[in-house]
Amino acid sequence: MTKVLLTGSSGYIGKHICLQLLSSGFEVRASVRNKAKAEEVRSAMTTHLPAKFDLAKKLTFVELDLESDAGWNEAIAGVDVLVHSASPFPIASPKDEDELIRPAVEGTMRAMRAAHAAGVRRVILTSSVAAIYGNDLPSGKKEFDETMWTDVTHPVGRIPYTKSKTLAEKVAWDYVATEAPAIELTTINPVLVIGAPLDRHYGSSVSIVERLLNGKDPVLPDISFSLVDVKDVAAMHVAAITTKGAKGKRYIASAGMRTFIQLATTLKTAYPTRKIATKQAPSALIRFLALFDGEIKAVLPSLGKHIGVNSSATKRDLGITFAPIEESLVETANYLVDNGFVKS
């Protein structure tokens, strides 16, 4: 039986990866920051697995910290595959970019070094499309693809989150190239991830749907999002483990692109009595509001730009059929409404 060390198992995406690994027959050693998080993950798995599933045998836990060396070598001992999904993801940029960059980069290096020391050859790293699109689109190209890299000096690329994901992925590839050529690395690069969480603890990406449902903004900025269902992101991680052709490659997780207005209109159709804004704001107004709202400020580099990403390699190599965006969006909204996470 293949044993996987999964970091970031208590995260929104991490729980879905954990569930799909277990459902696919893998044994999972899940890393958490503390024992309370272990119980949270165990509870989420119990809710979504068959009643007769032997969870105690298939799922164990270890405590790891992205910013500490303690426990990494012990955690990865006897493991066949490392899936490193642990990384911070806020919506608003922090005042000090190192709050994001340091744990992302150092955590990735700790994971890679531990894998190398333990002789673990297969590594799947959860990166982000942020490591791809933070640059000008090359001449003749209409979409970003997995061959492209963010420039951390570019106006989009130097946003702290974008920079953190780019630098973290780069150190992983550089480490394989210079120190650990035996490691077979694959990165999964999701766009904005939506879809129902497995429990009441969900990530920052879902908060965008929450914001729309709560009618926080009377008008919406002229921006677009590429989106993907969290279940498809998890499926990509599992497929990458067993797909020989995935070794040494990057894969974009994206079902397509929608404008903010299109997303709001879909939600308004599903929830016609909710005060969901569907009108576009003048860009000058958005720039003014960004002076007072960190979440609005974070979208400024994307204002007025509608450039998608190409996920054809993912479909071809990993055999993924992405869930329709509107279906995932409404599923996310239903979860938030049904569980009382948005105003009634």
ChimeraX attribute file (.defattr): number of C-alpha atoms within 10 A of each C-alpha:
attribute: neighborCount
match mode: 1-to-1
recipient: residues
	/A:1	8
	/A:2	11
	/A:3	19
	/A:4	25
	/A:5	28
	/A:6	28
	/A:7	31
	/A:8	26
	/A:9	29
	/A:10	26
	/A:11	23
	/A:12	24
	/A:13	25
	/A:14	24
	/A:15	27
	/A:16	24
	/A:17	26
	/A:18	33
	/A:19	24
	/A:20	20
	/A:21	23
	/A:22	21
	/A:23	15
	/A:24	12
	/A:25	12
	/A:26	18
	/A:27	22
	/A:28	24
	/A:29	22
	/A:30	26
	/A:31	25
	/A:32	24
	/A:33	16
	/A:34	13
	/A:35	13
	/A:36	9
	/A:37	17
	/A:38	20
	/A:39	14
	/A:40	17
	/A:41	25
	/A:42	20
	/A:43	13
	/A:44	21
	/A:45	23
	/A:46	15
	/A:47	11
	/A:48	12
	/A:49	15
	/A:50	11
	/A:51	9
	/A:52	7
	/A:53	13
	/A:54	12
	/A:55	17
	/A:56	8
	/A:57	9
	/A:58	16
	/A:59	19
	/A:60	15
	/A:61	22
	/A:62	20
	/A:63	17
	/A:64	20
	/A:65	19
	/A:66	23
	/A:67	14
	/A:68	12
	/A:69	14
	/A:70	13
	/A:71	13
	/A:72	20
	/A:73	16
	/A:74	11
	/A:75	22
	/A:76	25
	/A:77	15
	/A:78	13
	/A:79	20
	/A:80	19
	/A:81	22
	/A:82	25
	/A:83	26
	/A:84	24
	/A:85	22
	/A:86	26
	/A:87	21
	/A:88	18
	/A:89	17
	/A:90	13
	/A:91	16
	/A:92	16
	/A:93	18
	/A:94	14
	/A:95	9
	/A:96	9
	/A:97	15
	/A:98	14
	/A:99	15
	/A:100	21
	/A:101	22
	/A:102	16
	/A:103	20
	/A:104	26
	/A:105	23
	/A:106	17
	/A:107	23
	/A:108	26
	/A:109	18
	/A:110	19
	/A:111	24
	/A:112	25
	/A:113	20
	/A:114	21
	/A:115	26
	/A:116	22
	/A:117	12
	/A:118	17
	/A:119	18
	/A:120	21
	/A:121	17
	/A:122	23
	/A:123	27
	/A:124	25
	/A:125	24
	/A:126	28
	/A:127	29
	/A:128	24
	/A:129	27
	/A:130	23
	/A:131	27
	/A:132	23
	/A:133	24
	/A:134	26
	/A:135	20
	/A:136	15
	/A:137	14
	/A:138	10
	/A:139	6
	/A:140	6
	/A:141	8
	/A:142	12
	/A:143	14
	/A:144	22
	/A:145	21
	/A:146	22
	/A:147	9
	/A:148	16
	/A:149	19
	/A:150	22
	/A:151	20
	/A:152	19
	/A:153	12
	/A:154	14
	/A:155	14
	/A:156	22
	/A:157	25
	/A:158	18
	/A:159	20
	/A:160	23
	/A:161	26
	/A:162	25
	/A:163	24
	/A:164	30
	/A:165	27
	/A:166	28
	/A:167	20
	/A:168	24
	/A:169	22
	/A:170	17
	/A:171	16
	/A:172	22
	/A:173	19
	/A:174	12
	/A:175	17
	/A:176	19
	/A:177	12
	/A:178	8
	/A:179	12
	/A:180	19
	/A:181	14
	/A:182	13
	/A:183	21
	/A:184	19
	/A:185	23
	/A:186	25
	/A:187	27
	/A:188	24
	/A:189	24
	/A:190	26
	/A:191	25
	/A:192	21
	/A:193	24
	/A:194	29
	/A:195	27
	/A:196	22
	/A:197	22
	/A:198	19
	/A:199	17
	/A:200	15
	/A:201	13
	/A:202	18
	/A:203	18
	/A:204	17
	/A:205	18
	/A:206	20
	/A:207	17
	/A:208	15
	/A:209	21
	/A:210	19
	/A:211	13
	/A:212	24
	/A:213	25
	/A:214	17
	/A:215	17
	/A:216	13
	/A:217	16
	/A:218	13
	/A:219	17
	/A:220	20
	/A:221	24
	/A:222	21
	/A:223	20
	/A:224	21
	/A:225	19
	/A:226	21
	/A:227	25
	/A:228	26
	/A:229	27
	/A:230	25
	/A:231	21
	/A:232	22
	/A:233	26
	/A:234	22
	/A:235	20
	/A:236	26
	/A:237	25
	/A:238	21
	/A:239	17
	/A:240	24
	/A:241	21
	/A:242	12
	/A:243	12
	/A:244	12
	/A:245	11
	/A:246	21
	/A:247	18
	/A:248	16
	/A:249	15
	/A:250	22
	/A:251	29
	/A:252	27
	/A:253	32
	/A:254	28
	/A:255	24
	/A:256	18
	/A:257	20
	/A:258	18
	/A:259	16
	/A:260	19
	/A:261	19
	/A:262	15
	/A:263	20
	/A:264	22
	/A:265	17
	/A:266	17
	/A:267	23
	/A:268	19
	/A:269	12
	/A:270	14
	/A:271	16
	/A:272	11
	/A:273	8
	/A:274	16
	/A:275	15
	/A:276	22
	/A:277	21
	/A:278	21
	/A:279	16
	/A:280	14
	/A:281	14
	/A:282	12
	/A:283	16
	/A:284	10
	/A:285	11
	/A:286	20
	/A:287	16
	/A:288	12
	/A:289	14
	/A:290	16
	/A:291	10
	/A:292	10
	/A:293	12
	/A:294	15
	/A:295	15
	/A:296	17
	/A:297	17
	/A:298	18
	/A:299	20
	/A:300	19
	/A:301	15
	/A:302	17
	/A:303	15
	/A:304	12
	/A:305	11
	/A:306	15
	/A:307	16
	/A:308	20
	/A:309	21
	/A:310	17
	/A:311	22
	/A:312	17
	/A:313	18
	/A:314	22
	/A:315	15
	/A:316	10
	/A:317	15
	/A:318	22
	/A:319	14
	/A:320	18
	/A:321	12
	/A:322	19
	/A:323	17
	/A:324	13
	/A:325	22
	/A:326	15
	/A:327	12
	/A:328	22
	/A:329	24
	/A:330	22
	/A:331	17
	/A:332	21
	/A:333	24
	/A:334	17
	/A:335	18
	/A:336	22
	/A:337	16
	/A:338	10
	/A:339	11
	/A:340	11
	/A:341	15
	/A:342	18
	/A:343	11
	/A:344	8
